[in-house]
Amino acid sequence: MDKTLRPDFGGRTNGSAGIPTTKQILLKEPVSTDNSQTRVLTDLPPAIYMVTGSSCREFPLDADEFEYTIGRSQDATVTIDDNALSPVHLSIMKVKTECLFMDKGKRDITAFDGIATRQAFTPIESRLVTKLGQHWLIYEASNVLTLDTVSINKKMIAAELSKSELPGKVTLKYKNKEWQTAKDSCLIGTHPICDVKVYSDSAAAFTALVYWTQDGVFIDKMGTCRAAICVNGVRISKPVKLEGGEVISIGKEEIDVEFEGDVNARSFHLFKKVKAKPEMALTVLSGADSKTYPLMPNSMYKIGRVSTADIQIDSPSVSRSHSNLMVRDKMFSIQDNGSFNKTIVNREEVEKATVFPGDLIELGDVALLAHYNVTRF
């Protein structure tokens, strides 16, 4: 089955290219009335929490915005004063019912829920933890919190395990409560959105992350806090692999780790197709048949209506030889070939431009999105 990205925007313009003219709004699901789970509707706005060292800052997000950006630029949604980052290092774009996280930085220093790669998906109403160099960014856009976060996910775990023939789950036990995961990462800290909420004044809002990778399950320290974070009594300062049976301690608080099934085999099975450095791609959003075109680095492509074009787009609004692409690694250059309807990048007509993941290209009535050619994880 083809699992490559085929984005589709929910709204369309009345014009030719079909790129949304209005911002998409975060959807809100009704609160469950199931009394077996303690749930509560909250007024927490969608937000990005940034953890750097001992500081934790909250950046409320406008639900009507179509795209958020993170980087050195003062124009970014979240500005981080760090020369290791590019002006716009990360882009978060709403595509239909999902958020698409794309690494646009010059350096590969990004991991999503512990997975080192350049692109990730998550439903609009969900959570995703991004590590950007020495900074941690928690995207949280759920309107429902639970009063007992460590015990509501058992049905979710059963559903996740049923998707695969490979068993394997991790249980974290804290103060007679259990939180289980068969794939998802686990936030540990004092903040209300954490999965395992630690009751200690010496712990940080976001203290640690337990996550799955191709190489197994790991725990990583997030920023700094007054309490020492240890695994089996050894203080940690970098990711540590878990094998089951460990005790995670945050000061005097202890969290027991239990494995069930072959967790390492399941980890490899779940993430074996994830590439650390996926190649770029173009996907037709509107104006022609939806199709994804992989782009290999250090290659040139001709785009046009003619059958001999490397990227053939069957639309009368596209010239026979409309434009050329020269692909690098995390970007490509596009040059117009004197086309009748011109080449437009991010709504600006160009003769030549550099295109990054998340940029929109219009060729006549056809709209395309630049992104990475990845499978979902």
N, C-alpha and C positions, 0 to 999 in steps of 0.2 A: 504494500500500500504506500502511495506517495505521501510522505509526511512533511514535505517542504512547505514553507510558508506560502499561503495564498491569501493575503489580506483582503478585506472587503469592508469599505466604510459604509456605515449605516445610512448616512445622509448623502444627498447628491445636489449639485448646483443645478440651476436652470440653464446654465451655460454649457459649453462644449466639453470641458475636461472632466467634469464629474467629481471635483474635489470639494469636500464639505465647505460650505460658506458659514455655517454655524458651528459653534463648539459643541462637542458631545458632552452629555451630562452623565455623571456617575449614577448608575441605577441603584435603587434602594429596594431591597426585598422585604416583604412583610415579616414580622417577627413570628417565629413559631410559637404555637400555644401548647406545645408538647410539655406537659408538666414533669416528664421524666428527666428533662434537662433544665437547669436553672439558667435562663437567658434574660437579658435585659437590654432594652433599646437605649442607646446612648446618643448624646449630641456631639460626640467627638468628630471633628471634621476630618476629611482625608488629609493626611499629613506625611511628611518625611521627617524622621528623627535622625539627626546626625550625631554620631559619637566619635569624638576625637580626644584621645587621652582621657582626662578626668571630666571633660565637658560634654554635655548632652544638650543639643539645641533642637527645638521643634519648629518646623516650617509648615504651617497650614497651607493646604492646596485649594485653589479655586476649582470647584467641581465642574465649572463651565469651560475650563481651559482644555485645549486639545492636546497640548504638548508641554512637558516640563523638561528643564535642562539643568544639569549640574556641571560646574567647572569653575575655572578661575575668573571668568568674565563677570563683571558687575551686572551684566544684563541677564545672567543665568537665574533660574528660579531659586536655586541654592548655590550661593557663591562660597567657594572654599579657597582661602588664601594659601595656596600650596603650588609652588613652581613645578612640582612633579606632574601636575595635572595640565591638560590642555584647556584653552578658554571655554570650550564646551566639550567635556569629556564623556558625558553620559546623557542620552536622550531617552525620555519616557513618552511614548506616543500612544494615544488611545486609538485602537483599531477595532471597530465594532464593539464586542463585549470584553475585549482583552486590552491589557497594557503590554506594549512591546518595548523592552529595555534594550537599547543598542549602545555599544561602546564606540564612541567617536574619537577617542583619545589617540595621541601619537604613540603612547606606550601601552603595552598590554599589562595592566595592573588591576584588572577587574575580575571579580568572582561573584556569582549569583547563588545565594544559599549554599555557599562553599564550593560551587562548581566553577573552575577557572575556564571561562569561555567569553565570547564577545556579544552574545545575545540571549535573551530569555523572555518567556511569555508568562503572564499571570493574569487571571481574571481581574477585571477592574476592581471588584470588591474582594480584595484578598490582601495578603502580605507577602513581601519579598525583601530579603535582606541582601544588600549589595556591599561588598568590600571593595573600596576604591583606594588602593595603596594603603595608607595608614588610617583611613577613615572608614567608618561603618555607616551605611544609610539604610534605614528601615522604612520601606514604603508600606503604609497601613491605610487602607480605605474600606474598612468594614464598619457598618453602622450597628453591629450587634457584638456586644461583649458578653462574656459569661461570668457569673460570680464564682465559678469553680472550673477554671480553665484546664486543670490537669485531669479531669475525668469525663469530659464531654465527647471525646474523639474516638471512642471505641467502635461506633458504627462506621465511622470513616475508615478506620484501620481495617475492619473486616471487608469493606468494599474494595480497598486498595489491594489487599492480599488476594482477593478473588480474581483480580485481573491477571495474575501471574501464577504459573505452576511452581515457582520457587518460593518457599516459605521464608520467613525471616522478619523479625520485628525487634525493636528496641524499647525497653520500658525504663522510664526514669521514675524512681520512687522518692517522694519527699513528704515527710510528716503524714504518713499513712494515706497518701494520695498517689495516684499513678498517672503518668502521661505516656502514651505509646506512639510510636512512629514506625511506619513501614517504608517511608520515603521522604516525608517532609522534614524540614529543619525544625529545631526547637530552640526558642529563645528563653534564656534563664536570666532573671533579674527581678527588680522590684516594681517595674512599670506595669500598669494594668493590662497591657496587651501581651505581656510575656506569657508563654505557655506554662512554665514553672515559675510561679511567683515566690521569691525568697523573702522571708520575713526577717530582715536584718538591716539595721541602720548602716552597717559597714559595707553592704553590697551596693552596687551601682544600679541605676535604672535598667540598663542593659549590660549584663555582666559577662555572659558567655553564650556561644552558639554551638549546638550539637547538630551536625549535618552529615548527610550521606554523599559519598563520591564513588567513582569507579574503584578506588583503592580501599574502600571500607568506610566506617563511621568515625568521625573525628569530633573533637571539641576544640574550640579556639576562644581565646580571651578577647573580649571586646573593650577596648579602652583600658582605663585603670580605675580601681576603686580602693577603698581603705582596707578591705579584707584581702588576704592572700587567697588566690584561686589555685587549688591543688588537685591532682589526680593521684590517689593512693599516697597522699602525704607529700608528694613532690610538686613544688610550685611550677606552674606552666607559664611560658612566655611566648609560645608558638603553638601551632596545631599539634595535638597529640591524638594518635589513633586509639580507639577503644576496642576492646575485645570481649567485653562482658565481665561482670564481677567487680568492676572498679567502684571506688567511692570518690565522687566529686565533692570537694569541700570548699565552701566560701566562708572563710572565717570559721565560726563554730557550726555553721549549717552544713548538713551532709545530704547528698543525693546519691542514691544507689543506682547502679547501671546493671541491667539484666538483658541478656540476649536470648532470643528464642529462635531456633532454626539456624540455617547457615546464612548469617547476615552478610558475610563477606562475599559469598557467591551471589546473593541477591543484589548487593551493591554493584558488582561488576556487570550483572545482567541489565540493571536499570540504566546505567550510564555509559555502557561500552561504546555507544555510537556518538557520544558527545565529543566534538573537536574543540581543542583549546583555541585554535586559530582557524575558524571556518572562513571559506571564501565568500565574496560578495555575490549578490544576485539582483536581478530586476524582476518585479512582478507587476503585471498589468492590473490596474485597479478598476479601470472603466474605459469605455470607448472601443474595446476590442475583446476578443476572447481572453478570459482569464488564463494566464500562463506565467510560469516562473522560468527565468533564463539564468542559469548559473554563469558566473563570470570568473574565469581563471586569472590569477595574478600574472602580470607581465604579458598580457595578451591584448590584441586590438580587435574590436568588433564594429561591424557596420550595421546600422539600424536603418530600415526602410521598408517600403511596400514591395519591392522587387523580390522575386523568389530566391535570388542568389544572395540576399542579405544574410548576415550571420544571425541577426535578430529580425526576423520578418514579422511585421505587424500589418495585418490585413485591415486597413482602414483607409478610405479615400482621402482623409484629412492628413495622412502621413505621406510625405514625398517618397519617390522611388528610392532615392538615396538621401535620407533625412539628416543623419548625424553619425559621427564616429565616436567610439569610446576607446580610451586607453586605460587599462586596469592596472592599478598598482597592488597594494595590499588591502588597506582599510579605506581606500578611496579610489575614485577613477576620474579622469578628465573627460569631458564631453565637448565636442566641437560641432557646431551647426554647419551643414554643407550647402548653405544658401537655399534652404528649404522654403517653400511657399508660406507655410504657417509658423515658421520659426521654431526655435527650441527655447523652452521656458523652464527655469530651475527655481523652485520656491517662489513662483509667481513673478519672477523677473526674467525678461527676455535676455538671452545671452548669445554671444558668438562662440565663446569658450568659457568653461567654468569647471571648478573642481567639485565633485559630488561626494558626499559622505553618507553613511547609513542614516536613514531617517529623512533624507531629502526627497522631495517630490519633483518629478519631471513631467512636463506636458509637451507632447508632440502632436500638434493639431488637437483633435478631440480626445486623444488617448492620454490617460494619466498613468504613470508608473511610480512605484516606490522602490528606492534603493535600500537594501537591507543585507543581512547575512543569510546564506543558504544553510540553514540548520534544521535538525530534527528537534522535536520537543522533548523536554526532560522534566 
